[in-house]
Amino acid sequence: MKRNEISQECQPELKKLREQSGLSQAALAKLVGVTGKTVSNWERGVTPANLTLYQMKDLCSALGVTLEEFTELFGSVQVDD
């Protein structure tokens, strides 16, 4: 399955959106299907968010944004072939 990567430069903004959505790292992780440590690493820019399309949709839904709004906020999303 193709994976989508959000650049590390954009990832600290994920924390802002997560907090605005009232979610803990653990709660967001559960909704997206990753660990809380993974979400922490994304927010600190330690590792890029490497997600399937389904996970991207779940992330957007949890954060209360559409995929279109998400790409406007974070720029282009890299899709692996």
Backbone as ProteinMPNN parsed JSONL, in Angstrom:
{"seq_chain_A": "MKRNEISQECQPELKKLREQSGLSQAALAKLVGVTGKTVSNWERGVTPANLTLYQMKDLCSALGVTLEEFTELFGSVQVDD", "coords_chain_A": {"N_chain_A": [[0.839, -1.176, 0.0], [0.466, 2.231, -0.744], [2.252, 4.864, 0.879], [2.018, 7.884, 2.73], [3.905, 10.74, 3.361], [4.548, 13.173, 5.751], [6.339, 16.083, 5.92], [9.118, 16.659, 8.147], [9.503, 19.298, 8.97], [6.986, 20.394, 9.134], [5.717, 19.073, 11.129], [5.657, 19.952, 13.929], [3.381, 21.556, 13.974], [1.351, 19.757, 14.107], [0.956, 19.175, 16.785], [-0.273, 21.496, 17.726], [-2.744, 21.418, 16.319], [-3.702, 18.983, 17.336], [-3.993, 19.563, 20.07], [-5.912, 21.617, 19.894], [-8.003, 20.071, 19.11], [-8.567, 18.753, 21.383], [-7.388, 16.347, 22.079], [-5.341, 13.814, 23.556], [-1.928, 12.689, 23.14], [-1.93, 9.913, 23.214], [-4.634, 9.311, 22.706], [-4.975, 10.328, 20.093], [-3.129, 8.721, 18.791], [-4.309, 6.182, 19.061], [-6.606, 6.511, 17.481], [-5.466, 6.8, 14.972], [-3.953, 4.552, 14.654], [-1.345, 4.093, 15.548], [1.48, 4.274, 17.83], [1.595, 6.077, 20.984], [4.132, 7.103, 21.422], [5.042, 7.348, 18.821], [3.421, 9.454, 17.858], [4.361, 11.474, 19.534], [7.006, 11.639, 18.601], [6.519, 12.572, 15.996], [5.45, 15.119, 16.537], [7.611, 16.399, 17.691], [9.293, 16.496, 15.606], [11.098, 14.473, 15.231], [10.83, 12.12, 13.755], [9.501, 11.584, 10.457], [6.004, 11.667, 9.671], [4.806, 8.817, 8.479], [2.406, 7.567, 6.742], [-0.4, 5.451, 5.835], [-2.926, 5.902, 3.303], [-5.424, 5.505, 4.471], [-4.787, 5.919, 7.167], [-4.051, 8.605, 7.01], [-6.524, 9.745, 6.403], [-7.88, 9.083, 8.764], [-6.348, 10.551, 10.581], [-6.842, 13.194, 9.736], [-9.617, 13.307, 10.189], [-9.69, 12.962, 12.988], [-8.403, 15.288, 13.765], [-10.149, 17.16, 12.921], [-10.146, 18.296, 10.377], [-10.343, 18.549, 6.792], [-8.859, 16.469, 4.238], [-8.0, 18.087, 2.21], [-7.849, 20.616, 3.505], [-5.857, 19.953, 5.297], [-3.613, 19.552, 3.637], [-3.375, 22.145, 2.719], [-2.601, 23.44, 5.051], [-0.204, 22.12, 5.709], [1.233, 21.909, 3.405], [2.408, 20.139, 0.485], [1.945, 16.592, 0.388], [4.012, 13.856, 0.453], [3.851, 11.035, -1.621], [4.628, 7.69, -1.596], [5.71, 5.441, -4.135]], "CA_chain_A": [[0.0, 0.0, 0.0], [1.226, 3.481, -0.787], [2.327, 5.584, 2.143], [2.1, 9.333, 2.614], [4.847, 11.259, 4.344], [4.448, 14.588, 6.086], [7.712, 16.502, 6.202], [9.437, 16.918, 9.542], [9.391, 20.722, 9.262], [5.579, 20.72, 9.385], [5.132, 18.258, 12.178], [5.29, 20.622, 15.187], [2.018, 22.087, 13.856], [0.421, 18.693, 14.473], [0.661, 19.332, 18.213], [-1.247, 22.584, 17.845], [-4.042, 20.896, 15.874], [-4.131, 17.946, 18.28], [-4.451, 20.235, 21.29], [-7.159, 22.306, 19.564], [-9.025, 19.03, 19.001], [-8.8, 18.213, 22.714], [-6.907, 14.967, 22.141], [-4.005, 13.512, 24.068], [-1.13, 11.95, 22.163], [-2.39, 8.519, 23.236], [-5.941, 9.235, 22.048], [-4.757, 10.497, 18.657], [-2.429, 7.52, 18.332], [-5.287, 5.094, 18.955], [-7.475, 6.79, 16.335], [-4.701, 6.685, 13.721], [-3.377, 3.21, 14.576], [0.088, 4.131, 15.836], [1.719, 4.387, 19.27], [1.734, 7.426, 21.528], [5.532, 7.495, 21.195], [5.122, 7.769, 17.421], [2.83, 10.796, 17.777], [5.324, 12.359, 20.191], [8.127, 11.825, 17.67], [6.048, 13.441, 14.908], [5.287, 16.485, 17.028], [8.929, 16.961, 17.976], [10.063, 16.504, 14.369], [12.136, 13.439, 15.299], [10.609, 11.249, 12.599], [8.382, 12.022, 9.621], [4.781, 10.87, 9.746], [4.738, 7.964, 7.301], [1.073, 7.016, 6.941], [-1.189, 4.975, 4.707], [-4.02, 6.821, 2.98], [-6.456, 5.329, 5.494], [-4.315, 6.596, 8.373], [-4.145, 10.048, 6.75], [-7.936, 10.105, 6.547], [-8.186, 9.011, 10.194], [-5.67, 11.683, 11.213], [-7.611, 14.401, 9.403], [-10.895, 13.225, 10.895], [-9.427, 13.188, 14.414], [-7.995, 16.681, 13.95], [-11.253, 18.019, 12.512], [-9.853, 18.978, 9.115], [-10.416, 17.708, 5.609], [-7.549, 16.195, 3.646], [-7.671, 19.302, 1.457], [-7.407, 21.62, 4.483], [-4.599, 19.473, 5.858], [-2.533, 19.845, 2.695], [-3.203, 23.602, 2.704], [-1.862, 23.791, 6.265], [1.11, 21.493, 5.788], [1.881, 21.808, 2.101], [2.208, 18.88, -0.225], [2.216, 15.345, 1.087], [4.747, 12.969, -0.443], [3.285, 9.702, -1.746], [5.59, 6.702, -2.078], [5.204, 4.537, -5.178]], "C_chain_A": [[0.887, 1.243, 0.0], [1.162, 4.17, 0.566], [2.527, 7.063, 1.851], [3.007, 9.848, 3.719], [4.665, 12.759, 4.51], [5.834, 15.033, 6.516], [7.897, 16.864, 7.67], [9.29, 18.389, 9.911], [7.962, 21.101, 9.658], [5.033, 20.07, 10.646], [4.868, 18.955, 13.504], [3.885, 21.233, 15.154], [0.977, 21.031, 14.208], [0.012, 18.818, 15.94], [-0.407, 20.393, 18.424], [-2.644, 22.102, 17.452], [-4.586, 19.863, 16.85], [-4.697, 18.584, 19.545], [-5.763, 20.981, 21.055], [-8.317, 21.317, 19.469], [-9.331, 18.386, 20.346], [-8.343, 16.778, 22.896], [-5.542, 14.88, 22.805], [-3.227, 12.81, 22.958], [-1.617, 10.512, 22.073], [-3.721, 8.359, 22.504], [-5.795, 9.373, 20.536], [-4.096, 9.254, 18.078], [-3.405, 6.372, 18.117], [-6.182, 5.278, 17.733], [-6.774, 6.559, 14.999], [-4.085, 5.295, 13.556], [-1.867, 3.183, 14.727], [0.25, 4.216, 17.359], [1.784, 5.852, 19.698], [3.135, 7.967, 21.326], [5.707, 8.0, 19.766], [4.567, 9.179, 17.256], [3.774, 11.814, 18.41], [6.501, 12.659, 19.267], [7.738, 12.715, 16.498], [6.044, 14.891, 15.373], [6.621, 17.164, 17.314], [9.809, 17.002, 16.73], [11.18, 15.484, 14.345], [12.048, 12.513, 14.093], [9.459, 11.799, 11.769], [7.176, 11.116, 9.836], [4.644, 10.117, 8.432], [3.462, 7.137, 7.426], [0.476, 6.441, 5.669], [-2.279, 6.012, 4.432], [-5.128, 6.722, 4.027], [-6.061, 6.019, 6.795], [-4.37, 8.113, 8.21], [-5.583, 10.523, 6.93], [-8.347, 10.099, 8.017], [-7.568, 10.184, 10.947], [-6.452, 12.969, 10.971], [-8.937, 14.436, 10.15], [-10.717, 13.537, 12.38], [-9.1, 14.65, 14.696], [-9.065, 17.673, 13.5], [-10.982, 18.837, 11.269], [-10.056, 18.003, 7.961], [-9.001, 17.456, 5.1], [-7.067, 17.414, 2.858], [-7.158, 20.405, 2.39], [-6.046, 21.244, 5.065], [-3.436, 19.799, 4.934], [-2.323, 21.348, 2.546], [-2.371, 24.059, 3.904], [-0.412, 23.323, 6.223], [1.843, 21.414, 4.459], [1.643, 20.445, 1.493], [2.58, 17.705, 0.661], [2.868, 14.412, 0.088], [4.114, 11.588, -0.428], [4.345, 8.78, -2.319], [4.936, 5.831, -3.13], [5.283, 3.098, -4.746]], "O_chain_A": [[1.923, 1.287, 0.663], [0.173, 4.079, 1.293], [3.132, 7.436, 0.847], [2.889, 9.438, 4.874], [4.633, 13.511, 3.536], [6.439, 14.415, 7.392], [6.968, 17.312, 8.342], [8.981, 18.701, 11.061], [7.762, 22.034, 10.436], [3.996, 20.483, 11.164], [3.91, 18.579, 14.179], [3.266, 21.407, 16.204], [-0.152, 21.366, 14.567], [-1.146, 18.592, 16.288], [-1.336, 20.204, 19.21], [-3.613, 22.348, 18.17], [-5.778, 19.857, 17.159], [-5.757, 18.187, 20.028], [-6.635, 20.98, 21.924], [-9.47, 21.674, 19.716], [-10.244, 17.567, 20.449], [-8.849, 16.067, 23.765], [-4.697, 15.759, 22.637], [-3.806, 12.388, 21.957], [-1.709, 9.952, 20.98], [-3.918, 7.39, 21.77], [-6.416, 8.626, 19.78], [-4.465, 8.793, 16.998], [-3.335, 5.671, 17.108], [-6.482, 4.314, 17.029], [-7.405, 6.171, 14.016], [-3.733, 4.902, 12.444], [-1.186, 2.359, 14.116], [-0.742, 4.227, 18.088], [2.0, 6.745, 18.878], [3.311, 9.161, 21.085], [6.433, 8.965, 19.527], [5.179, 10.011, 16.586], [3.96, 12.904, 17.869], [6.939, 13.805, 19.166], [8.544, 13.531, 16.051], [6.565, 15.776, 14.695], [6.736, 18.383, 17.188], [10.94, 17.484, 16.784], [12.109, 15.596, 13.544], [13.062, 12.167, 13.486], [8.541, 12.414, 12.312], [7.325, 9.934, 10.146], [4.392, 10.721, 7.389], [3.437, 6.129, 8.131], [0.797, 6.88, 4.565], [-2.515, 6.9, 5.251], [-5.705, 7.734, 4.424], [-6.9, 6.635, 7.452], [-4.698, 8.829, 9.156], [-5.832, 11.569, 7.53], [-9.067, 10.988, 8.47], [-8.192, 10.746, 11.847], [-6.693, 13.74, 11.899], [-9.331, 15.475, 10.68], [-11.502, 14.287, 12.959], [-9.474, 15.186, 15.739], [-8.91, 18.882, 13.675], [-11.514, 19.936, 11.112], [-9.955, 16.788, 8.133], [-8.06, 18.15, 5.488], [-5.877, 17.727, 2.845], [-6.152, 21.051, 2.098], [-5.196, 22.105, 5.296], [-2.392, 20.268, 5.387], [-1.205, 21.785, 2.273], [-1.538, 24.958, 3.784], [0.494, 24.039, 6.649], [2.961, 20.903, 4.398], [0.777, 19.693, 1.938], [3.415, 17.815, 1.558], [2.34, 14.197, -1.004], [3.865, 11.026, 0.638], [4.898, 9.042, -3.387], [3.75, 5.516, -3.036], [4.9, 2.205, -5.501]]}, "name": "protein", "num_of_chains": 1, "seq": "MKRNEISQECQPELKKLREQSGLSQAALAKLVGVTGKTVSNWERGVTPANLTLYQMKDLCSALGVTLEEFTELFGSVQVDD"}
